[in-house]
Amino acid sequence: NLQPKNTDPKLWLVKCRPGKEKESVANLLHKYFFNNKSSNLTIFSALCIDALKGYIYVEAFKESNVREAIAGMSALKENSIKIVPTNEMTKVLNFDKSFRI
């Protein structure tokens, strides 16, 4: 029941400068929440996973939405955006039971 549907936003993998994953996610979300009035960015979330160095994930409907969101961010590489297959999206967001905040 919790599997993504074709009508749900997609998950996009974006190459990032290694060591800048968390900073890039924070900058992207800051750009979305505080500078979105004029640009109307259409992303839903951004995240990084400690085990996957050099990449972040962005949730959006289209690749063009991701490109627009990461435009001007030097740590993110616009030419390296790849879609995560729908059947693998849930694997990205599965957390270890020992995970704590």
N, C-alpha and C positions, 0 to 999 in steps of 0.2 A: 504493500500500500504506500510505502514511502519512497518508492522508486521515482526518479524524475520522469516527467512526461514530456512529450514533444513541445507542449505549449509553455513549459517552464524555461526560465533563463538558462543559458549554457554556461559552462565553466571553461575559462580560457587560461592557458598556461603562457606566461610571459617571461622571457629571459631577463635576468637582472644581474647587475654587477655583484659578484659574490661578496657577502658581508654587508650588503645594503638592502637585504630583503625586508627587514622590519621597518627600516627608515622609509623605504619606498612605499610600503603599504600605508604607513602613517601619513606620508605626504600625499598619496593618492586620495585617501579618505578625507584629509584636511581640504584638499582641492575640491572634492565633491561636496562636502558639507558647508564650507565657508566661501567658496568662490563659484558656486553653482548658479547663482542668480542670473548671470548673463549667458553662460555657456550651455545650460540645460543638459548636463551630463546624464547619461542614462545607463549607469552601472548600479548594481544592487549591493555588491560587497567586494572586498579584496582581502586576501589572507596569504600568509606564508606558513610554511611548515619547516620546523627546525631541521628535520631529516633531509630536506630537499634544498640543498644550497644552490644559489644562483637562479632561482625561479620564484615567482609569485603567481597566485591565482586571482583572476578577476571574474566576477559573475556579471554577465550581460547577455542580451539577446543576440547581438551581432558583433562581428569582429570590428566593424567600423565604429561601434560604440566604445570598444576597448581602445582602439587607435586614438580616438578623440580624447578619451580620458587620460591616456599616458603621454599625449603630445607635450613636448617641452620638458619631460622628465629625463634627465641625462642618464640616470642609473638603469632605466628600462629601455629595452631594445624593441622598437616598433616592428622591425622586420622578422621577429622571432615569435609571433603570436601563433599559438596552436590550440585547436579546440580539444577538450578532453571528451572522449567518447561517453555518451550517456550512460552506458553500462559500467563505466569506471568512476563516475562522479561520486557515488556513495563511498567508494573505497578511499577517496581523498579525504572525506570528512569523517571517517571512522576514527574514534579516539581510543587509545588504550584505556582499559578500565582503571588503571592506576593514575591517570591524568588528573592533575589538580591545579587549580589556579592559585 
